[in-house]
Amino acid sequence: MSARLLNGNAIRDQIYAELAGEIASLGAAGIRPGLAAVLVGDNPASRLYVNSKIAACKKLGLESFLITPPAAISTSELIGVVGELNRRDDVDGILVQMPLPASVDTKRILDAVDPAKDVDGFHPINVGKLVAGRPSLVACTPAGVMEILRRSGIPVEGAHAVVVGRSDIVGKPMALLPFENARPARRSLPRGHRRGRHRPRRDDHAGFHPPGRDGD
């Protein structure tokens, strides 16, 4: 089977067009959804990613708030920042950009985010709902992969998928998402880790292979 290149930019534009109408309807009712992005320190790659989210909000007419604590912030101080965002009525979604400085306890920060505002889907409650097959907020990269496949007319039920990596951000949720609605008897999901002895080759079983770095 020959490889097929999927156009993510075209799909993004489709989604933007759909969202524009929904956001306009909310605006007519006096509602303007807001996203708060927390960027700790000044990691260039993280800043680029967060700026792209802020730009997308502006394009769509969403409110956005960029919070930039210093890299020296403590875990308790950052929990306080997150708690304030949880309480704000003008903030509907919270994105805490990873990675955080080594001095900050990442798990405690992610646990502090209100699950209903956890747009990254990292809170244990949202992860648990994903495992249980219940509606939840889901990590954006795996969710984006599945949306691209769906809109490209590529069925995944019964397919063989290789997920290389086991991170909480990409690998683990990606391993759960493809078959959450498939019949159990048809699930087949080889997984590998970049340092594992029995890492599967990417083309051994793959009906599709999501992009990303090994280990993600």
Secondary structure per residue as TSV (DSSP state, phi and psi in degrees):
chain	resnum	aa	ss	phi	psi
A	1	M	-	360.0	127.9
A	2	S	-	-76.9	152.5
A	3	A	-	-71.7	149.9
A	4	R	-	-125.4	126.1
A	5	L	-	-85.8	123.9
A	6	L	-	-98.2	134.0
A	7	N	-	-90.8	91.6
A	8	G	H	-65.8	-32.1
A	9	N	H	-65.0	-41.0
A	10	A	H	-65.2	-39.9
A	11	I	H	-67.2	-39.8
A	12	R	H	-56.4	-44.4
A	13	D	H	-64.5	-36.3
A	14	Q	H	-61.0	-45.8
A	15	I	H	-65.6	-41.8
A	16	Y	H	-58.0	-42.8
A	17	A	H	-63.6	-39.0
A	18	E	H	-67.9	-42.7
A	19	L	H	-66.2	-32.9
A	20	A	H	-57.2	-42.7
A	21	G	H	-66.8	-40.9
A	22	E	H	-65.0	-41.4
A	23	I	H	-68.0	-37.3
A	24	A	H	-63.3	-39.1
A	25	S	H	-64.6	-41.0
A	26	L	H	-64.3	-41.4
A	27	G	H	-61.1	-38.2
A	28	A	H	-64.4	-23.6
A	29	A	T	-94.9	8.5
A	30	G	T	80.8	20.1
A	31	I	-	-114.7	126.1
A	32	R	-	-125.8	101.6
A	33	P	-	-58.3	146.2
A	34	G	E	-130.0	139.0
A	35	L	E	-113.9	130.2
A	36	A	E	-107.5	124.2
A	37	A	E	-110.0	126.6
A	38	V	E	-106.1	113.7
A	39	L	-	-115.8	107.1
A	40	V	-	-91.5	125.5
A	41	G	S	78.8	-157.8
A	42	D	-	-139.2	53.4
A	43	N	-	-70.1	120.6
A	44	P	H	-58.2	-42.2
A	45	A	H	-66.7	-40.3
A	46	S	H	-65.7	-41.2
A	47	R	H	-62.8	-40.8
A	48	L	H	-60.5	-44.4
A	49	Y	H	-64.6	-48.0
A	50	V	H	-63.8	-40.9
A	51	N	H	-61.3	-34.4
A	52	S	H	-66.4	-34.4
A	53	K	H	-69.3	-41.5
A	54	I	H	-63.3	-41.5
A	55	A	H	-64.3	-39.0
A	56	A	H	-64.3	-40.4
A	57	C	H	-60.5	-45.1
A	58	K	H	-61.8	-42.3
A	59	K	H	-63.4	-36.2
A	60	L	H	-88.7	-8.3
A	61	G	T	85.8	20.5
A	62	L	-	-90.3	153.2
A	63	E	E	-78.7	146.4
A	64	S	E	-142.6	148.8
A	65	F	E	-134.6	124.3
A	66	L	E	-105.4	116.8
A	67	I	E	-109.0	125.2
A	68	T	-	-125.4	75.4
A	69	P	-	-66.1	155.2
A	70	P	-	-70.9	157.8
A	71	A	T	-62.5	-21.4
A	72	A	T	-83.6	2.4
A	73	I	-	-60.9	145.6
A	74	S	-	-87.7	166.7
A	75	T	H	-60.7	-45.6
A	76	S	H	-65.0	-37.9
A	77	E	H	-65.7	-40.9
A	78	L	H	-70.4	-34.2
A	79	I	H	-60.2	-38.0
A	80	G	H	-64.0	-40.1
A	81	V	H	-61.6	-46.0
A	82	V	H	-64.4	-40.8
A	83	G	H	-60.7	-39.0
A	84	E	H	-64.3	-40.5
A	85	L	H	-66.7	-35.4
A	86	N	H	-59.3	-36.6
A	87	R	H	-82.7	-17.5
A	88	R	-	-75.4	127.4
A	89	D	T	-72.7	-21.2
A	90	D	T	-87.9	0.4
A	91	V	-	-110.6	115.1
A	92	D	-	-100.3	-23.5
A	93	G	E	-138.0	143.0
A	94	I	E	-124.5	129.0
A	95	L	E	-120.7	113.9
A	96	V	E	-98.8	110.4
A	97	Q	-	-70.0	130.4
A	98	M	S	-97.0	152.1
A	99	P	-	-84.7	155.0
A	100	L	-	-90.4	160.5
A	101	P	-	-55.7	151.7
A	102	A	T	-60.6	-25.2
A	103	S	T	-76.4	-10.0
A	104	V	S	-102.3	136.6
A	105	D	-	-80.4	100.0
A	106	T	H	-59.4	-43.7
A	107	K	H	-63.0	-39.4
A	108	R	H	-64.9	-36.7
A	109	I	H	-67.4	-46.9
A	110	L	H	-64.3	-35.6
A	111	D	H	-67.3	-24.3
A	112	A	H	-78.3	-18.2
A	113	V	S	-72.3	133.7
A	114	D	-	-57.5	121.8
A	115	P	G	-54.2	-30.4
A	116	A	G	-73.7	-16.9
A	117	K	G	-110.1	5.0
A	118	D	B	-80.8	79.6
A	119	V	T	-66.6	-19.3
A	120	D	T	-84.4	-12.6
A	121	G	-	69.7	27.9
A	122	F	-	-93.8	-15.1
A	123	H	S	-65.2	142.1
A	124	P	H	-54.0	-32.8
A	125	I	H	-64.9	-44.0
A	126	N	H	-69.3	-37.3
A	127	V	H	-64.1	-42.4
A	128	G	H	-62.1	-39.9
A	129	K	H	-64.4	-37.8
A	130	L	H	-62.9	-44.7
A	131	V	H	-61.2	-38.4
A	132	A	H	-81.5	-3.4
A	133	G	T	75.4	25.4
A	134	R	-	-101.4	154.3
A	135	P	-	-58.6	134.5
A	136	S	-	-161.3	170.2
A	137	L	-	-77.6	134.1
A	138	V	-	-122.1	146.8
A	139	A	-	-49.4	134.8
A	140	C	H	-68.4	-38.4
A	141	T	H	-65.8	-50.2
A	142	P	H	-60.9	-41.0
A	143	A	H	-62.6	-38.4
A	144	G	H	-65.1	-40.2
A	145	V	H	-58.8	-46.9
A	146	M	H	-66.1	-35.5
A	147	E	H	-67.8	-39.3
A	148	I	H	-62.5	-43.8
A	149	L	H	-62.9	-44.2
A	150	R	H	-62.2	-47.7
A	151	R	H	-73.3	-16.4
A	152	S	T	-91.7	2.2
A	153	G	T	71.2	31.6
A	154	I	-	-105.4	109.6
A	155	P	-	-72.3	145.0
A	156	V	-	-114.2	-14.7
A	157	E	T	-62.5	127.5
A	158	G	T	82.9	-2.8
A	159	A	-	-79.8	158.5
A	160	H	-	-95.3	129.9
A	161	A	B	-129.0	139.0
A	162	V	-	-111.7	121.3
A	163	V	E	-111.8	112.7
A	164	V	E	-95.0	112.3
A	165	G	-	117.9	158.7
A	166	R	-	-141.1	29.0
A	167	S	-	-68.9	156.1
A	168	D	T	-66.1	-25.3
A	169	I	T	-82.3	-41.4
A	170	V	T	-124.2	-58.5
A	171	G	H	-58.3	-52.7
A	172	K	H	-64.8	-51.3
A	173	P	H	-65.1	-32.0
A	174	M	H	-64.0	-34.2
A	175	A	H	-68.9	-24.5
A	176	L	H	-91.2	-36.0
A	177	L	G	-65.8	-42.8
A	178	P	G	-57.6	-31.7
A	179	F	G	-119.5	21.4
A	180	E	T	-64.6	-24.4
A	181	N	T	-112.9	7.2
A	182	A	S	-83.8	159.1
A	183	R	-	-68.6	130.3
A	184	P	G	-53.0	-36.5
A	185	A	G	-65.6	-15.6
A	186	R	G	-108.6	8.7
A	187	R	-	-76.7	136.1
A	188	S	-	-150.1	110.6
A	189	L	-	-138.9	81.3
A	190	P	-	-64.2	138.2
A	191	R	E	-129.0	150.3
A	192	G	E	-142.3	160.1
A	193	H	-	-119.0	147.0
A	194	R	T	-63.2	-21.8
A	195	R	T	-104.9	5.7
A	196	G	-	-76.0	152.8
A	197	R	T	-72.1	-30.6
A	198	H	T	-114.6	42.4
A	199	R	-	-65.7	125.0
A	200	P	-	-71.9	146.2
A	201	R	-	-67.3	148.9
A	202	R	H	-65.1	-27.5
A	203	D	H	-103.0	7.3
A	204	D	H	-68.6	-43.2
A	205	H	H	-127.3	-6.8
A	206	A	-	-72.0	121.9
A	207	G	S	-83.5	-29.7
A	208	F	B	-152.0	151.4
A	209	H	-	-132.7	114.3
A	210	P	-	-69.0	145.8
A	211	P	-	-72.1	161.8
A	212	G	S	145.1	168.2
A	213	R	-	-78.2	149.2
A	214	D	T	-59.2	136.0
A	215	G	T	94.5	-10.1
A	216	D	-	-73.8	360.0
